[in-house]
Amino acid sequence: MKTDDRSKWLAEAMGWVVAAALVPLAANACEPAQVVSEVERADDARYTAMRGADMAALGASLGDDLVYTHSSSVVDGKQSYMASIASGKVKYKRTDRSDLLIRPIGCTAIVTGRGAFLVELDGKDITVDLRFTNVWTQRNGTWQMVAWQATRIPPKN
């Protein structure tokens, strides 16, 4: 074998060895219990960023392709949603959640639950009781929320 051929063969063989070593890591990357734990932490961090109007943290937690459907049926993308918080038009004061269920599907998770939010909208406090579904997906090792859908719970009479 010529030196050039040996170098090519060695480089290709090393590539296969590295790829084989990474397979177990990739297989464990989206293990269901780990997904649930990581998404729970990511979602908690997102709510903290919303309440604190931390635009850097919030931006990192939202996918560029976000579709955010409010309980009022208003639909925002990432930029318009973040702009409403950055401008102070929307201030999340309380974001209590209950009945949380995180369902992992590979490197994606569907989160459902109930929310009791206190939101200041255009200077006026409103209480919002809702059911929600949001979707998280892992991109380049980072969890990002890519969808939110909320439905108001009607007041009891």
C-alpha positions as CSV (number, residue, x, y, z in Angstrom):
1,M,0.0,0.0,0.0
2,K,1.3,3.5,-0.9
3,T,1.7,6.1,1.9
4,D,-1.2,8.2,0.5
5,D,-3.4,5.1,0.4
6,R,-2.4,4.2,3.9
7,S,-3.2,7.7,5.1
8,K,-6.6,7.6,3.5
9,W,-7.4,4.2,4.8
10,L,-6.3,5.2,8.3
11,A,-8.3,8.4,8.2
12,E,-11.4,6.5,7.1
13,A,-10.9,3.8,9.7
14,M,-10.5,6.4,12.4
15,G,-13.7,8.1,11.2
16,W,-15.6,4.8,11.6
17,V,-14.1,4.2,15.1
18,V,-15.2,7.7,16.2
19,A,-18.7,7.2,14.7
20,A,-19.0,3.9,16.5
21,A,-18.0,5.4,19.8
22,L,-20.6,8.2,19.5
23,V,-23.5,5.8,18.7
24,P,-24.1,5.0,22.4
25,L,-24.0,8.7,23.3
26,A,-26.5,9.6,20.6
27,A,-28.7,6.7,21.7
28,N,-28.8,8.0,25.3
29,A,-29.2,11.6,24.3
30,C,-33.0,11.4,24.1
31,E,-33.7,8.7,26.7
32,P,-37.2,9.4,28.0
33,A,-36.5,10.0,31.7
34,Q,-33.7,12.4,30.7
35,V,-35.9,14.2,28.2
36,V,-38.6,14.7,30.9
37,S,-36.0,16.1,33.4
38,E,-34.3,18.4,30.9
39,V,-37.6,19.7,29.4
40,E,-38.9,20.4,32.9
41,R,-35.8,22.4,33.7
42,A,-35.9,24.2,30.4
43,D,-39.6,25.1,30.8
44,D,-39.0,26.3,34.4
45,A,-36.2,28.5,33.0
46,R,-38.5,29.9,30.3
47,Y,-41.1,30.9,32.9
48,T,-38.4,32.6,35.0
49,A,-37.2,34.5,32.0
50,M,-40.8,35.5,31.1
51,R,-41.4,36.8,34.6
52,G,-38.1,38.7,34.8
53,A,-38.3,39.9,31.2
54,D,-34.9,38.3,30.6
55,M,-34.8,38.6,26.8
56,A,-31.5,36.8,26.4
57,A,-32.6,33.7,28.3
58,L,-36.1,33.8,26.8
59,G,-34.7,34.1,23.3
60,A,-32.4,31.1,23.8
61,S,-35.4,29.0,25.0
62,L,-37.6,29.8,22.0
63,G,-37.2,28.3,18.5
64,D,-36.9,30.8,15.7
65,D,-39.9,29.0,14.2
66,L,-42.1,29.4,17.3
67,V,-45.9,29.5,16.9
68,Y,-47.3,31.0,20.1
69,T,-51.1,30.9,20.2
70,H,-52.4,32.8,23.2
71,S,-55.6,31.9,25.0
72,S,-57.2,35.0,23.3
73,S,-56.5,33.3,19.9
74,V,-53.8,35.9,19.1
75,V,-50.9,34.2,17.3
76,D,-47.3,35.4,17.7
77,G,-44.0,34.3,16.3
78,K,-40.8,34.5,18.3
79,Q,-40.0,38.1,17.5
80,S,-43.5,39.5,18.1
81,Y,-43.9,37.5,21.3
82,M,-40.6,38.7,22.7
83,A,-41.2,42.3,21.6
84,S,-44.5,42.3,23.6
85,I,-42.5,41.4,26.8
86,A,-39.5,43.6,26.0
87,S,-41.7,46.7,25.5
88,G,-43.5,46.1,28.8
89,K,-46.8,45.7,27.0
90,V,-47.1,42.3,28.6
91,K,-45.7,41.5,32.1
92,Y,-46.0,38.1,33.5
93,K,-46.4,38.5,37.3
94,R,-47.4,35.0,38.3
95,T,-47.2,31.8,36.3
96,D,-48.5,29.0,38.5
97,R,-48.7,25.6,36.7
98,S,-50.3,22.3,37.8
99,D,-51.4,19.0,36.2
100,L,-48.1,18.9,34.3
101,L,-47.5,16.0,32.0
102,I,-44.3,15.8,29.9
103,R,-44.5,13.2,27.2
104,P,-41.2,12.5,25.4
105,I,-41.2,11.4,21.8
106,G,-37.6,11.0,20.8
107,C,-35.8,14.3,21.0
108,T,-39.2,16.2,21.2
109,A,-41.5,16.5,24.2
110,I,-45.2,17.5,24.4
111,V,-46.0,19.3,27.7
112,T,-49.6,19.7,28.8
113,G,-51.0,21.2,32.0
114,R,-53.0,23.9,33.6
115,G,-52.0,27.5,34.3
116,A,-53.1,30.2,36.6
117,F,-51.4,33.4,35.4
118,L,-51.5,36.9,36.6
119,V,-50.5,39.1,33.6
120,E,-50.3,42.9,33.3
121,L,-51.5,43.7,29.8
122,D,-51.2,47.4,28.7
123,G,-51.1,48.4,32.4
124,K,-54.1,46.4,33.5
125,D,-53.8,43.2,35.6
126,I,-55.7,40.2,34.3
127,T,-56.0,36.7,35.7
128,V,-55.9,33.9,33.2
129,D,-56.8,30.4,34.0
130,L,-56.0,28.0,31.1
131,R,-55.1,24.6,29.8
132,F,-52.0,24.5,27.6
133,T,-50.0,22.4,25.3
134,N,-46.5,23.2,24.4
135,V,-43.9,21.4,22.3
136,W,-40.1,21.3,23.0
137,T,-37.5,19.9,20.7
138,Q,-33.8,19.5,21.1
139,R,-31.6,21.3,18.6
140,N,-27.8,21.2,18.7
141,G,-28.0,20.0,22.3
142,T,-30.3,22.8,23.4
143,W,-34.0,22.5,24.2
144,Q,-36.2,25.0,22.5
145,M,-40.0,25.6,22.7
146,V,-41.4,25.6,19.2
147,A,-45.2,25.7,19.9
148,W,-47.6,26.9,22.5
149,Q,-51.4,26.6,22.4
150,A,-53.6,27.8,25.3
151,T,-57.3,27.6,25.9
152,R,-59.0,29.6,28.6
153,I,-60.9,27.7,31.3
154,P,-64.4,29.3,31.6
155,P,-65.3,30.8,35.0
156,K,-67.5,28.6,37.2
157,N,-71.0,30.0,37.6
